[in-house]
Amino acid sequence: MSPLKRVRFTFLDRLIKEPVIYRMGHDYNVITNIRRADVQEGVGWVILEIEGDVSEIERSLEWVRSLGVRVDPALGDLVEP
């Protein structure tokens, strides 16, 4: 099983309509799973699981940060089966 990391992305209005999570999975060798999300006018957040090689996960997160997305550890508020 590949390493799994849970993060919270916070997007500002200029990035809400951009396919950031799609591009992350497409351009880097990671699998993304949206666990929770909320988008309102001007801001949005996503709780995301990222699976893959540790170096690819970190490279993908650096790219996301370079876009201006805030990346924090996901603590609590996950929907579990």
PDB file of N, CA, C and O in Angstrom:
ATOM      1  N   MET A   1       0.844  -1.190   0.000  1.00  0.00           N
ATOM      2  CA  MET A   1       0.000   0.000   0.000  1.00  0.00           C
ATOM      3  C   MET A   1       0.883   1.244   0.000  1.00  0.00           C
ATOM      4  O   MET A   1       1.866   1.316   0.737  1.00  0.00           O
ATOM      5  N   SER A   2       0.531   2.210  -0.821  1.00  0.00           N
ATOM      6  CA  SER A   2       1.287   3.460  -0.912  1.00  0.00           C
ATOM      7  C   SER A   2       1.025   4.340   0.298  1.00  0.00           C
ATOM      8  O   SER A   2      -0.028   4.238   0.928  1.00  0.00           O
ATOM      9  N   PRO A   3       1.980   5.205   0.625  1.00  0.00           N
ATOM     10  CA  PRO A   3       1.754   6.168   1.706  1.00  0.00           C
ATOM     11  C   PRO A   3       0.533   7.046   1.414  1.00  0.00           C
ATOM     12  O   PRO A   3       0.230   7.344   0.258  1.00  0.00           O
ATOM     13  N   LEU A   4      -0.152   7.449   2.465  1.00  0.00           N
ATOM     14  CA  LEU A   4      -1.353   8.265   2.363  1.00  0.00           C
ATOM     15  C   LEU A   4      -1.167   9.515   3.206  1.00  0.00           C
ATOM     16  O   LEU A   4      -0.712   9.443   4.348  1.00  0.00           O
ATOM     17  N   LYS A   5      -1.519  10.654   2.639  1.00  0.00           N
ATOM     18  CA  LYS A   5      -1.431  11.916   3.375  1.00  0.00           C
ATOM     19  C   LYS A   5      -2.788  12.601   3.280  1.00  0.00           C
ATOM     20  O   LYS A   5      -3.407  12.623   2.216  1.00  0.00           O
ATOM     21  N   ARG A   6      -3.243  13.159   4.396  1.00  0.00           N
ATOM     22  CA  ARG A   6      -4.505  13.906   4.419  1.00  0.00           C
ATOM     23  C   ARG A   6      -4.196  15.375   4.636  1.00  0.00           C
ATOM     24  O   ARG A   6      -3.494  15.752   5.575  1.00  0.00           O
ATOM     25  N   VAL A   7      -4.737  16.196   3.744  1.00  0.00           N
ATOM     26  CA  VAL A   7      -4.480  17.632   3.804  1.00  0.00           C
ATOM     27  C   VAL A   7      -5.772  18.410   3.604  1.00  0.00           C
ATOM     28  O   VAL A   7      -6.776  17.890   3.118  1.00  0.00           O
ATOM     29  N   ARG A   8      -5.705  19.662   3.993  1.00  0.00           N
ATOM     30  CA  ARG A   8      -6.811  20.597   3.758  1.00  0.00           C
ATOM     31  C   ARG A   8      -6.285  21.695   2.848  1.00  0.00           C
ATOM     32  O   ARG A   8      -5.306  22.366   3.175  1.00  0.00           O
ATOM     33  N   PHE A   9      -6.936  21.876   1.707  1.00  0.00           N
ATOM     34  CA  PHE A   9      -6.618  22.960   0.787  1.00  0.00           C
ATOM     35  C   PHE A   9      -7.622  24.077   1.015  1.00  0.00           C
ATOM     36  O   PHE A   9      -8.818  23.823   1.157  1.00  0.00           O
ATOM     37  N   THR A  10      -7.138  25.313   1.052  1.00  0.00           N
ATOM     38  CA  THR A  10      -8.012  26.479   1.089  1.00  0.00           C
ATOM     39  C   THR A  10      -7.721  27.301  -0.152  1.00  0.00           C
ATOM     40  O   THR A  10      -6.592  27.740  -0.370  1.00  0.00           O
ATOM     41  N   PHE A  11      -8.754  27.505  -0.966  1.00  0.00           N
ATOM     42  CA  PHE A  11      -8.638  28.211  -2.236  1.00  0.00           C
ATOM     43  C   PHE A  11      -9.238  29.603  -2.118  1.00  0.00           C
ATOM     44  O   PHE A  11     -10.289  29.779  -1.501  1.00  0.00           O
ATOM     45  N   LEU A  12      -8.588  30.577  -2.696  1.00  0.00           N
ATOM     46  CA  LEU A  12      -9.180  31.900  -2.823  1.00  0.00           C
ATOM     47  C   LEU A  12      -9.957  31.962  -4.130  1.00  0.00           C
ATOM     48  O   LEU A  12      -9.841  31.069  -4.969  1.00  0.00           O
ATOM     49  N   ASP A  13     -10.748  33.017  -4.303  1.00  0.00           N
ATOM     50  CA  ASP A  13     -11.685  33.107  -5.420  1.00  0.00           C
ATOM     51  C   ASP A  13     -11.065  32.882  -6.796  1.00  0.00           C
ATOM     52  O   ASP A  13     -11.709  32.287  -7.659  1.00  0.00           O
ATOM     53  N   ARG A  14      -9.854  33.332  -7.022  1.00  0.00           N
ATOM     54  CA  ARG A  14      -9.275  33.201  -8.367  1.00  0.00           C
ATOM     55  C   ARG A  14      -8.946  31.752  -8.727  1.00  0.00           C
ATOM     56  O   ARG A  14      -8.743  31.444  -9.901  1.00  0.00           O
ATOM     57  N   LEU A  15      -8.889  30.863  -7.745  1.00  0.00           N
ATOM     58  CA  LEU A  15      -8.547  29.461  -8.002  1.00  0.00           C
ATOM     59  C   LEU A  15      -9.726  28.502  -7.882  1.00  0.00           C
ATOM     60  O   LEU A  15      -9.590  27.321  -8.202  1.00  0.00           O
ATOM     61  N   ILE A  16     -10.869  28.980  -7.431  1.00  0.00           N
ATOM     62  CA  ILE A  16     -12.004  28.095  -7.175  1.00  0.00           C
ATOM     63  C   ILE A  16     -12.428  27.333  -8.428  1.00  0.00           C
ATOM     64  O   ILE A  16     -12.776  26.155  -8.344  1.00  0.00           O
ATOM     65  N   LYS A  17     -12.403  27.983  -9.578  1.00  0.00           N
ATOM     66  CA  LYS A  17     -12.865  27.341 -10.813  1.00  0.00           C
ATOM     67  C   LYS A  17     -11.755  26.635 -11.580  1.00  0.00           C
ATOM     68  O   LYS A  17     -12.001  26.086 -12.654  1.00  0.00           O
ATOM     69  N   GLU A  18     -10.543  26.643 -11.046  1.00  0.00           N
ATOM     70  CA  GLU A  18      -9.415  25.977 -11.713  1.00  0.00           C
ATOM     71  C   GLU A  18      -9.373  24.490 -11.335  1.00  0.00           C
ATOM     72  O   GLU A  18      -9.661  24.144 -10.189  1.00  0.00           O
ATOM     73  N   PRO A  19      -9.021  23.610 -12.272  1.00  0.00           N
ATOM     74  CA  PRO A  19      -8.983  22.167 -11.990  1.00  0.00           C
ATOM     75  C   PRO A  19      -7.697  21.737 -11.282  1.00  0.00           C
ATOM     76  O   PRO A  19      -6.962  20.885 -11.782  1.00  0.00           O
ATOM     77  N   VAL A  20      -7.434  22.322 -10.134  1.00  0.00           N
ATOM     78  CA  VAL A  20      -6.178  22.095  -9.414  1.00  0.00           C
ATOM     79  C   VAL A  20      -6.025  20.628  -9.008  1.00  0.00           C
ATOM     80  O   VAL A  20      -4.962  20.042  -9.216  1.00  0.00           O
ATOM     81  N   ILE A  21      -7.054  20.039  -8.442  1.00  0.00           N
ATOM     82  CA  ILE A  21      -6.951  18.656  -7.969  1.00  0.00           C
ATOM     83  C   ILE A  21      -6.822  17.696  -9.149  1.00  0.00           C
ATOM     84  O   ILE A  21      -6.059  16.732  -9.081  1.00  0.00           O
ATOM     85  N   TYR A  22      -7.553  17.947 -10.221  1.00  0.00           N
ATOM     86  CA  TYR A  22      -7.404  17.119 -11.419  1.00  0.00           C
ATOM     87  C   TYR A  22      -5.969  17.180 -11.933  1.00  0.00           C
ATOM     88  O   TYR A  22      -5.355  16.146 -12.195  1.00  0.00           O
ATOM     89  N   ARG A  23      -5.438  18.388 -12.078  1.00  0.00           N
ATOM     90  CA  ARG A  23      -4.072  18.549 -12.591  1.00  0.00           C
ATOM     91  C   ARG A  23      -3.050  17.907 -11.665  1.00  0.00           C
ATOM     92  O   ARG A  23      -2.045  17.365 -12.126  1.00  0.00           O
ATOM     93  N   MET A  24      -3.298  17.965 -10.378  1.00  0.00           N
ATOM     94  CA  MET A  24      -2.389  17.342  -9.413  1.00  0.00           C
ATOM     95  C   MET A  24      -2.289  15.837  -9.675  1.00  0.00           C
ATOM     96  O   MET A  24      -1.190  15.284  -9.709  1.00  0.00           O
ATOM     97  N   GLY A  25      -3.425  15.183  -9.858  1.00  0.00           N
ATOM     98  CA  GLY A  25      -3.428  13.753 -10.132  1.00  0.00           C
ATOM     99  C   GLY A  25      -2.920  13.413 -11.519  1.00  0.00           C
ATOM    100  O   GLY A  25      -2.317  12.360 -11.722  1.00  0.00           O
ATOM    101  N   HIS A  26      -3.159  14.296 -12.471  1.00  0.00           N
ATOM    102  CA  HIS A  26      -2.748  14.061 -13.857  1.00  0.00           C
ATOM    103  C   HIS A  26      -1.259  14.302 -14.061  1.00  0.00           C
ATOM    104  O   HIS A  26      -0.591  13.519 -14.736  1.00  0.00           O
ATOM    105  N   ASP A  27      -0.736  15.375 -13.487  1.00  0.00           N
ATOM    106  CA  ASP A  27       0.653  15.781 -13.726  1.00  0.00           C
ATOM    107  C   ASP A  27       1.659  15.114 -12.788  1.00  0.00           C
ATOM    108  O   ASP A  27       2.852  15.066 -13.087  1.00  0.00           O
ATOM    109  N   TYR A  28       1.184  14.605 -11.668  1.00  0.00           N
ATOM    110  CA  TYR A  28       2.055  13.937 -10.696  1.00  0.00           C
ATOM    111  C   TYR A  28       1.528  12.521 -10.502  1.00  0.00           C
ATOM    112  O   TYR A  28       0.350  12.261 -10.749  1.00  0.00           O
ATOM    113  N   ASN A  29       2.351  11.640 -10.080  1.00  0.00           N
ATOM    114  CA  ASN A  29       1.958  10.242  -9.924  1.00  0.00           C
ATOM    115  C   ASN A  29       1.320  10.031  -8.548  1.00  0.00           C
ATOM    116  O   ASN A  29       1.853   9.312  -7.703  1.00  0.00           O
ATOM    117  N   VAL A  30       0.158  10.680  -8.344  1.00  0.00           N
ATOM    118  CA  VAL A  30      -0.573  10.560  -7.085  1.00  0.00           C
ATOM    119  C   VAL A  30      -2.042  10.279  -7.378  1.00  0.00           C
ATOM    120  O   VAL A  30      -2.560  10.620  -8.442  1.00  0.00           O
ATOM    121  N   ILE A  31      -2.692   9.656  -6.417  1.00  0.00           N
ATOM    122  CA  ILE A  31      -4.128   9.408  -6.483  1.00  0.00           C
ATOM    123  C   ILE A  31      -4.780  10.320  -5.458  1.00  0.00           C
ATOM    124  O   ILE A  31      -4.365  10.356  -4.299  1.00  0.00           O
ATOM    125  N   THR A  32      -5.805  11.061  -5.884  1.00  0.00           N
ATOM    126  CA  THR A  32      -6.489  11.983  -4.974  1.00  0.00           C
ATOM    127  C   THR A  32      -7.894  11.469  -4.675  1.00  0.00           C
ATOM    128  O   THR A  32      -8.547  10.862  -5.523  1.00  0.00           O
ATOM    129  N   ASN A  33      -8.336  11.726  -3.456  1.00  0.00           N
ATOM    130  CA  ASN A  33      -9.667  11.346  -3.026  1.00  0.00           C
ATOM    131  C   ASN A  33     -10.232  12.493  -2.189  1.00  0.00           C
ATOM    132  O   ASN A  33      -9.742  12.771  -1.094  1.00  0.00           O
ATOM    133  N   ILE A  34     -11.257  13.150  -2.708  1.00  0.00           N
ATOM    134  CA  ILE A  34     -11.891  14.249  -1.975  1.00  0.00           C
ATOM    135  C   ILE A  34     -12.781  13.644  -0.897  1.00  0.00           C
ATOM    136  O   ILE A  34     -13.700  12.882  -1.196  1.00  0.00           O
ATOM    137  N   ARG A  35     -12.503  13.988   0.355  1.00  0.00           N
ATOM    138  CA  ARG A  35     -13.266  13.456   1.484  1.00  0.00           C
ATOM    139  C   ARG A  35     -14.357  14.405   1.949  1.00  0.00           C
ATOM    140  O   ARG A  35     -15.396  13.985   2.458  1.00  0.00           O
ATOM    141  N   ARG A  36     -14.100  15.691   1.763  1.00  0.00           N
ATOM    142  CA  ARG A  36     -15.060  16.710   2.178  1.00  0.00           C
ATOM    143  C   ARG A  36     -14.707  17.996   1.475  1.00  0.00           C
ATOM    144  O   ARG A  36     -13.537  18.242   1.184  1.00  0.00           O
ATOM    145  N   ALA A  37     -15.707  18.827   1.194  1.00  0.00           N
ATOM    146  CA  ALA A  37     -15.425  20.091   0.522  1.00  0.00           C
ATOM    147  C   ALA A  37     -16.571  21.070   0.749  1.00  0.00           C
ATOM    148  O   ALA A  37     -17.703  20.682   1.036  1.00  0.00           O
ATOM    149  N   ASP A  38     -16.240  22.347   0.611  1.00  0.00           N
ATOM    150  CA  ASP A  38     -17.236  23.411   0.676  1.00  0.00           C
ATOM    151  C   ASP A  38     -16.722  24.569  -0.157  1.00  0.00           C
ATOM    152  O   ASP A  38     -15.579  25.001  -0.009  1.00  0.00           O
ATOM    153  N   VAL A  39     -17.581  25.064  -1.033  1.00  0.00           N
ATOM    154  CA  VAL A  39     -17.225  26.214  -1.860  1.00  0.00           C
ATOM    155  C   VAL A  39     -18.303  27.264  -1.688  1.00  0.00           C
ATOM    156  O   VAL A  39     -19.492  26.994  -1.858  1.00  0.00           O
ATOM    157  N   GLN A  40     -17.868  28.462  -1.348  1.00  0.00           N
ATOM    158  CA  GLN A  40     -18.772  29.594  -1.241  1.00  0.00           C
ATOM    159  C   GLN A  40     -18.178  30.719  -2.062  1.00  0.00           C
ATOM    160  O   GLN A  40     -17.052  30.613  -2.550  1.00  0.00           O
ATOM    161  N   GLU A  41     -18.922  31.782  -2.214  1.00  0.00           N
ATOM    162  CA  GLU A  41     -18.409  32.898  -2.999  1.00  0.00           C
ATOM    163  C   GLU A  41     -17.134  33.439  -2.362  1.00  0.00           C
ATOM    164  O   GLU A  41     -17.132  33.878  -1.212  1.00  0.00           O
ATOM    165  N   GLY A  42     -16.059  33.397  -3.129  1.00  0.00           N
ATOM    166  CA  GLY A  42     -14.810  33.983  -2.678  1.00  0.00           C
ATOM    167  C   GLY A  42     -13.830  33.050  -1.997  1.00  0.00           C
ATOM    168  O   GLY A  42     -12.650  33.377  -1.874  1.00  0.00           O
ATOM    169  N   VAL A  43     -14.302  31.880  -1.547  1.00  0.00           N
ATOM    170  CA  VAL A  43     -13.387  30.960  -0.857  1.00  0.00           C
ATOM    171  C   VAL A  43     -13.936  29.532  -0.933  1.00  0.00           C
ATOM    172  O   VAL A  43     -15.146  29.315  -1.006  1.00  0.00           O
ATOM    173  N   GLY A  44     -13.030  28.584  -0.914  1.00  0.00           N
ATOM    174  CA  GLY A  44     -13.429  27.180  -0.890  1.00  0.00           C
ATOM    175  C   GLY A  44     -12.376  26.366  -0.168  1.00  0.00           C
ATOM    176  O   GLY A  44     -11.212  26.760  -0.109  1.00  0.00           O
ATOM    177  N   TRP A  45     -12.781  25.228   0.383  1.00  0.00           N
ATOM    178  CA  TRP A  45     -11.816  24.339   1.020  1.00  0.00           C
ATOM    179  C   TRP A  45     -12.144  22.898   0.664  1.00  0.00           C
ATOM    180  O   TRP A  45     -13.285  22.556   0.355  1.00  0.00           O
ATOM    181  N   VAL A  46     -11.119  22.071   0.715  1.00  0.00           N
ATOM    182  CA  VAL A  46     -11.240  20.654   0.388  1.00  0.00           C
ATOM    183  C   VAL A  46     -10.393  19.854   1.377  1.00  0.00           C
ATOM    184  O   VAL A  46      -9.240  20.200   1.631  1.00  0.00           O
ATOM    185  N   ILE A  47     -10.960  18.797   1.929  1.00  0.00           N
ATOM    186  CA  ILE A  47     -10.186  17.814   2.679  1.00  0.00           C
ATOM    187  C   ILE A  47      -9.868  16.706   1.679  1.00  0.00           C
ATOM    188  O   ILE A  47     -10.767  16.109   1.087  1.00  0.00           O
ATOM    189  N   LEU A  48      -8.587  16.444   1.503  1.00  0.00           N
ATOM    190  CA  LEU A  48      -8.134  15.574   0.430  1.00  0.00           C
ATOM    191  C   LEU A  48      -7.194  14.499   0.961  1.00  0.00           C
ATOM    192  O   LEU A  48      -6.307  14.784   1.766  1.00  0.00           O
ATOM    193  N   GLU A  49      -7.391  13.269   0.509  1.00  0.00           N
ATOM    194  CA  GLU A  49      -6.418  12.211   0.740  1.00  0.00           C
ATOM    195  C   GLU A  49      -5.561  12.107  -0.510  1.00  0.00           C
ATOM    196  O   GLU A  49      -6.076  12.109  -1.628  1.00  0.00           O
ATOM    197  N   ILE A  50      -4.263  12.018  -0.318  1.00  0.00           N
ATOM    198  CA  ILE A  50      -3.335  11.882  -1.436  1.00  0.00           C
ATOM    199  C   ILE A  50      -2.525  10.618  -1.199  1.00  0.00           C
ATOM    200  O   ILE A  50      -1.914  10.442  -0.145  1.00  0.00           O
ATOM    201  N   GLU A  51      -2.531   9.743  -2.194  1.00  0.00           N
ATOM    202  CA  GLU A  51      -1.814   8.477  -2.086  1.00  0.00           C
ATOM    203  C   GLU A  51      -0.755   8.408  -3.171  1.00  0.00           C
ATOM    204  O   GLU A  51      -1.001   8.805  -4.310  1.00  0.00           O
ATOM    205  N   GLY A  52       0.417   7.907  -2.824  1.00  0.00           N
ATOM    206  CA  GLY A  52       1.493   7.741  -3.792  1.00  0.00           C
ATOM    207  C   GLY A  52       2.837   7.726  -3.105  1.00  0.00           C
ATOM    208  O   GLY A  52       2.926   7.686  -1.877  1.00  0.00           O
ATOM    209  N   ASP A  53       3.877   7.759  -3.906  1.00  0.00           N
ATOM    210  CA  ASP A  53       5.232   7.821  -3.384  1.00  0.00           C
ATOM    211  C   ASP A  53       5.413   9.124  -2.603  1.00  0.00           C
ATOM    212  O   ASP A  53       4.930  10.173  -3.028  1.00  0.00           O
ATOM    213  N   VAL A  54       6.096   9.060  -1.481  1.00  0.00           N
ATOM    214  CA  VAL A  54       6.274  10.237  -0.620  1.00  0.00           C
ATOM    215  C   VAL A  54       6.845  11.417  -1.399  1.00  0.00           C
ATOM    216  O   VAL A  54       6.386  12.546  -1.227  1.00  0.00           O
ATOM    217  N   SER A  55       7.832  11.175  -2.246  1.00  0.00           N
ATOM    218  CA  SER A  55       8.446  12.281  -2.997  1.00  0.00           C
ATOM    219  C   SER A  55       7.462  12.892  -3.991  1.00  0.00           C
ATOM    220  O   SER A  55       7.475  14.105  -4.200  1.00  0.00           O
ATOM    221  N   GLU A  56       6.606  12.070  -4.608  1.00  0.00           N
ATOM    222  CA  GLU A  56       5.609  12.603  -5.547  1.00  0.00           C
ATOM    223  C   GLU A  56       4.534  13.389  -4.808  1.00  0.00           C
ATOM    224  O   GLU A  56       4.073  14.422  -5.294  1.00  0.00           O
ATOM    225  N   ILE A  57       4.135  12.909  -3.644  1.00  0.00           N
ATOM    226  CA  ILE A  57       3.159  13.652  -2.841  1.00  0.00           C
ATOM    227  C   ILE A  57       3.728  15.026  -2.502  1.00  0.00           C
ATOM    228  O   ILE A  57       3.047  16.038  -2.667  1.00  0.00           O
ATOM    229  N   GLU A  58       4.961  15.066  -2.032  1.00  0.00           N
ATOM    230  CA  GLU A  58       5.570  16.346  -1.656  1.00  0.00           C
ATOM    231  C   GLU A  58       5.748  17.266  -2.861  1.00  0.00           C
ATOM    232  O   GLU A  58       5.518  18.471  -2.760  1.00  0.00           O
ATOM    233  N   ARG A  59       6.158  16.703  -4.010  1.00  0.00           N
ATOM    234  CA  ARG A  59       6.295  17.525  -5.229  1.00  0.00           C
ATOM    235  C   ARG A  59       4.946  18.118  -5.639  1.00  0.00           C
ATOM    236  O   ARG A  59       4.866  19.286  -6.021  1.00  0.00           O
ATOM    237  N   SER A  60       3.896  17.311  -5.559  1.00  0.00           N
ATOM    238  CA  SER A  60       2.570  17.799  -5.940  1.00  0.00           C
ATOM    239  C   SER A  60       2.095  18.889  -4.982  1.00  0.00           C
ATOM    240  O   SER A  60       1.480  19.865  -5.414  1.00  0.00           O
ATOM    241  N   LEU A  61       2.372  18.734  -3.687  1.00  0.00           N
ATOM    242  CA  LEU A  61       1.964  19.754  -2.717  1.00  0.00           C
ATOM    243  C   LEU A  61       2.751  21.049  -2.903  1.00  0.00           C
ATOM    244  O   LEU A  61       2.197  22.135  -2.731  1.00  0.00           O
ATOM    245  N   GLU A  62       4.016  20.950  -3.247  1.00  0.00           N
ATOM    246  CA  GLU A  62       4.804  22.159  -3.534  1.00  0.00           C
ATOM    247  C   GLU A  62       4.216  22.899  -4.728  1.00  0.00           C
ATOM    248  O   GLU A  62       4.130  24.127  -4.716  1.00  0.00           O
ATOM    249  N   TRP A  63       3.815  22.165  -5.751  1.00  0.00           N
ATOM    250  CA  TRP A  63       3.195  22.784  -6.925  1.00  0.00           C
ATOM    251  C   TRP A  63       1.892  23.490  -6.529  1.00  0.00           C
ATOM    252  O   TRP A  63       1.646  24.620  -6.951  1.00  0.00           O
ATOM    253  N   VAL A  64       1.059  22.825  -5.719  1.00  0.00           N
ATOM    254  CA  VAL A  64      -0.206  23.419  -5.281  1.00  0.00           C
ATOM    255  C   VAL A  64       0.061  24.702  -4.491  1.00  0.00           C
ATOM    256  O   VAL A  64      -0.612  25.711  -4.701  1.00  0.00           O
ATOM    257  N   ARG A  65       1.029  24.666  -3.595  1.00  0.00           N
ATOM    258  CA  ARG A  65       1.380  25.873  -2.825  1.00  0.00           C
ATOM    259  C   ARG A  65       1.853  26.995  -3.750  1.00  0.00           C
ATOM    260  O   ARG A  65       1.552  28.165  -3.512  1.00  0.00           O
ATOM    261  N   SER A  66       2.594  26.639  -4.805  1.00  0.00           N
ATOM    262  CA  SER A  66       3.106  27.657  -5.727  1.00  0.00           C
ATOM    263  C   SER A  66       1.980  28.387  -6.454  1.00  0.00           C
ATOM    264  O   SER A  66       2.174  29.501  -6.940  1.00  0.00           O
ATOM    265  N   LEU A  67       0.807  27.764  -6.529  1.00  0.00           N
ATOM    266  CA  LEU A  67      -0.353  28.409  -7.145  1.00  0.00           C
ATOM    267  C   LEU A  67      -1.020  29.408  -6.210  1.00  0.00           C
ATOM    268  O   LEU A  67      -1.794  30.259  -6.649  1.00  0.00           O
ATOM    269  N   GLY A  68      -0.716  29.302  -4.919  1.00  0.00           N
ATOM    270  CA  GLY A  68      -1.339  30.175  -3.934  1.00  0.00           C
ATOM    271  C   GLY A  68      -2.387  29.490  -3.083  1.00  0.00           C
ATOM    272  O   GLY A  68      -3.111  30.148  -2.337  1.00  0.00           O
ATOM    273  N   VAL A  69      -2.475  28.170  -3.187  1.00  0.00           N
ATOM    274  CA  VAL A  69      -3.403  27.407  -2.352  1.00  0.00           C
ATOM    275  C   VAL A  69      -2.757  27.205  -0.983  1.00  0.00           C
ATOM    276  O   VAL A  69      -1.585  26.844  -0.881  1.00  0.00           O
ATOM    277  N   ARG A  70      -3.538  27.444   0.059  1.00  0.00           N
ATOM    278  CA  ARG A  70      -3.036  27.167   1.412  1.00  0.00           C
ATOM    279  C   ARG A  70      -3.180  25.670   1.670  1.00  0.00           C
ATOM    280  O   ARG A  70      -4.242  25.096   1.430  1.00  0.00           O
ATOM    281  N   VAL A  71      -2.122  25.043   2.155  1.00  0.00           N
ATOM    282  CA  VAL A  71      -2.115  23.603   2.426  1.00  0.00           C
ATOM    283  C   VAL A  71      -1.824  23.397   3.910  1.00  0.00           C
ATOM    284  O   VAL A  71      -0.782  23.815   4.414  1.00  0.00           O
ATOM    285  N   ASP A  72      -2.766  22.743   4.605  1.00  0.00           N
ATOM    286  CA  ASP A  72      -2.623  22.448   6.031  1.00  0.00           C
ATOM    287  C   ASP A  72      -2.891  20.964   6.263  1.00  0.00           C
ATOM    288  O   ASP A  72      -3.562  20.324   5.453  1.00  0.00           O
ATOM    289  N   PRO A  73      -2.374  20.410   7.359  1.00  0.00           N
ATOM    290  CA  PRO A  73      -2.730  19.026   7.699  1.00  0.00           C
ATOM    291  C   PRO A  73      -4.236  18.934   7.947  1.00  0.00           C
ATOM    292  O   PRO A  73      -4.829  19.861   8.500  1.00  0.00           O
ATOM    293  N   ALA A  74      -4.852  17.835   7.548  1.00  0.00           N
ATOM    294  CA  ALA A  74      -6.279  17.618   7.805  1.00  0.00           C
ATOM    295  C   ALA A  74      -6.413  16.959   9.167  1.00  0.00           C
ATOM    296  O   ALA A  74      -5.950  15.838   9.377  1.00  0.00           O
ATOM    297  N   LEU A  75      -7.043  17.657  10.074  1.00  0.00           N
ATOM    298  CA  LEU A  75      -7.245  17.146  11.429  1.00  0.00           C
ATOM    299  C   LEU A  75      -8.737  17.055  11.702  1.00  0.00           C
ATOM    300  O   LEU A  75      -9.472  18.018  11.482  1.00  0.00           O
ATOM    301  N   GLY A  76      -9.181  15.915  12.174  1.00  0.00           N
ATOM    302  CA  GLY A  76     -10.594  15.772  12.502  1.00  0.00           C
ATOM    303  C   GLY A  76     -11.469  15.803  11.271  1.00  0.00           C
ATOM    304  O   GLY A  76     -11.059  15.303  10.224  1.00  0.00           O
ATOM    305  N   ASP A  77     -12.595  16.341  11.350  1.00  0.00           N
ATOM    306  CA  ASP A  77     -13.697  16.480  10.402  1.00  0.00           C
ATOM    307  C   ASP A  77     -13.607  15.686   9.098  1.00  0.00           C
ATOM    308  O   ASP A  77     -13.880  16.221   8.023  1.00  0.00           O
ATOM    309  N   LEU A  78     -13.224  14.405   9.194  1.00  0.00           N
ATOM    310  CA  LEU A  78     -13.264  13.520   8.033  1.00  0.00           C
ATOM    311  C   LEU A  78     -14.497  12.638   8.135  1.00  0.00           C
ATOM    312  O   LEU A  78     -14.859  12.190   9.223  1.00  0.00           O
ATOM    313  N   VAL A  79     -15.133  12.392   7.017  1.00  0.00           N
ATOM    314  CA  VAL A  79     -16.271  11.490   6.982  1.00  0.00           C
ATOM    315  C   VAL A  79     -15.719  10.077   6.855  1.00  0.00           C
ATOM    316  O   VAL A  79     -15.084   9.742   5.856  1.00  0.00           O
ATOM    317  N   GLU A  80     -15.956   9.262   7.850  1.00  0.00           N
ATOM    318  CA  GLU A  80     -15.474   7.877   7.849  1.00  0.00           C
ATOM    319  C   GLU A  80     -16.667   6.941   7.716  1.00  0.00           C
ATOM    320  O   GLU A  80     -17.733   7.213   8.269  1.00  0.00           O
ATOM    321  N   PRO A  81     -16.500   5.834   6.983  1.00  0.00           N
ATOM    322  CA  PRO A  81     -17.615   4.870   6.836  1.00  0.00           C
ATOM    323  C   PRO A  81     -17.932   4.179   8.145  1.00  0.00           C
ATOM    324  O   PRO A  81     -18.835   3.344   8.200  1.00  0.00           O
TER     325      PRO A  81
END
